[in-house]
């Protein structure tokens, strides 16, 4: 744990959020995907940091809507940056370092960002090779971090989850369970079933679990039952 805290954000692996002291400041580092969503606000001359909005609300004297943020949410479906729908309550951005100062001021800066390459790839073959290399590196790092732990893949029927399933198969992930959800006969569920069947037919272990209805009260049931070794 100490190694994770003392490492620079760019050198940390996996999913993490690190809260530490930096002199008199409270420092919050978030990973690329903001895996752990933290909220922070000032109350009673002190900073409050929490991942639970209800607990935070009980500690604050005021809890009112941020009208400007609400207008943004109305048009985009989300609130940008570090703002939330509550006035005075902020959220830690992705790939950022937030410093909370004792005097009540704070600052946020990116420790990494996505940007256009100065030497763009124009060849389809070169792009495919670079994409394959990036996916091999990213998913391979995930498997190295996971070790012998069980991996769980959400199959939605979309391209993202299928891409992840393909790469886990490509890199011979040893223990994988997938799940999907939806109404009986839904197109997305059918696609997920086909992905699970195609994966299982190659000998790679995969279970697909479907929760058909949130209101049915029925337990999760397996659609494909090729159980992982030791699962």
N, C-alpha and C positions, 0 to 999 in steps of 0.2 A: 504493500500500500504506500509506503514512504517513497518508493521509486516512482510511483505514478504521480504523487503530489509534487515531487521535486523536478520531474521531467518537464520540458517545455511542451506546450499544447501540441505542436506539430509532431512530437516524438511519442505521444501517447497513442495506444492502440485500443480498438474495441469501442464500446459505448461507455461514456463517462461524463460526469460533471464533478468538478473539483472546487470545493469551497475552502479557502485557506486565508491566513493572515499575511498581509504584506505591510509590515510596519504597523501603523495605526489603522490601516484600511482593511476592509473585508474584500477579498478578491474571489470572484466567481468565474471559472473557465467553463465553457460549454464546447461539446464536440461538434463535428460538422453538421449533424442532423438534429442537434438539440434533443438528445435522447431523453433527458430528464428536464422537464419543464419547470423552471423555478420562477416564482413571483417575488417581488420585493417592493417595500413601501416604507415610508418614514412615519413613525408614531411615537409620541412621548419622548422626543429627543433621541430616539434610537432607531436603527434599521431593523426591520423584520423581514426575514427571508423564509419562504415556505413553498412547498409543492401542493398545498391544500388550500384552495380558495376559501372554503368555509372557515377553517381555522384562522386564516389571515383576516377574514371579515370580522371575526369576533374580537380581534385585537385592535382593530382600527376604529376610530371614533366616527369616521365618515365613510359612507359607501354609496356613492352616487355615480350615475352614468356619465361617461365622457362623451359629450354630444358630438364632438368632431370625429372621434374614433367611431362612434355609432354610425355616422354618415358614411364613413369609409367602408365599414362593414356592410352597410346596406347595398352598396354598389359593387363591392368586390367579393363579399363572402368571407373576408378575413380582415384582420387589423395588421397593418404593416409595422416593421421595426420593433421597438421595445414597448410600444403602447398596448394597452388592453382596453376593454370596454368600461373599466372602472377608473374614474378620475384619481390620479395620484398613485395608482398601482401599475407597476411596470413588469415586463417579462424579459428574461434573459434571451438575447438573440442567439442564433446559431453561429458557431465558429467564432465566438467573441470572448473577450475578457471584460468583465464589469468590475469597476472599483467603486466601492461605497466608502465615502470619506466621513470621518466623525462629525464634521461641521454640517452634514446634511446634504452636501453636494455629491454628485456621482458622475462617472464617465464610463463610456463603453467604446471599445475599439475592436475591429476585426483582427484576428491573428492569422486568418487565411481568407482568400477570396477567389472567386472564379473570374477569369478574364480571357479575352481573345489572345490567341497565340500570335506572336510577331511573324511567325513563319507558318501560315495556314497550310493544311493538307488539302490538296486538290485532286489527288488520285484516289479512286475508289478502293483500289487494292491496298494502298498505303493506309487509308483510313480504317479498313477492315483489320489490318494487321495491328494498328495502334489500339483499336478498340478491343481486340482479342487480348492484347498484352495488358491493358488496363483492367479488364474483367478478370483475367487470370491472377493478377496481382491482388486485386481487391477481395475476390472470393477466396483465393488461397490464403490470404491473411486472416479472413474470417474463420476458415477451417483450422488454421494453426492456433488461433485464439480459443476456439471451441474445444479443441482436443477431442476427448472421447465423449463429450456431452451430447445429449440429444438436440438435434436441430428441428425447429418447427417452421414450416413455410406456409403462409397464407396464400391460397390459390383463389383469385377473384374472377378468373376467366379473361383477365386483361393481359397486355403484353409484358408488363413489369414482372409479375409473378412467374410467368412462363419463362422469361429470360433468366430469372434467378434459378428456377428449377433446372433449366438446361445446363447452366454452369455448374451447379452442384453435381449433376450427373456427369458432366465432362471431367470434373476433378475428383470423381469417385468418392463423394461424401458418404461415410459409412452408416450413419444413423440419421434418418430423415423421416419426419412425420408432417403431413400436410393437412390443412383443414380448409373448409369452405362453408358457406352458409347461404341461406336463401329459401325461397318457396319451392315446393316440389315441382319439378318440370321446368324450372327456370333455365334459360339458355346458358347463363354463366356457370351454373352448377354442372350442366352437361359438358361444357368445355373443360372444367376442372376435373371431372370424372375421366375424360379422354386423356388429359395430361397425366393423371395418376396411372391409368391403364397402360399408357405408352411407356411410362417410367418403369412400372412394375414388370412389364413384359421383357425387359432387358436383363432382369435379375437384380436390378438395384432396388433396395428395400424402400418401400413407401406405403404409408397408410393415408388414405383420404377420409376425413371425418366431416360429416355434414350436420349442421344444426338447422332443421327445416323451418322451424317457426319459434320465435322468441316466446310466443304466448301458448304454445302447445303443451309446455311442461314436460316434453319428452326429452330423455337424455340424448347426448351425442351418439350417433351411430356410424359405424364404419361403412363407407361405400366400396372401398377396396381394402382388402385385409392381408397384405403381405407384410408381416410384422418384422421390424428391424431386429437384428441380432441383439439379444440382451434387452429388447424393449418390452 
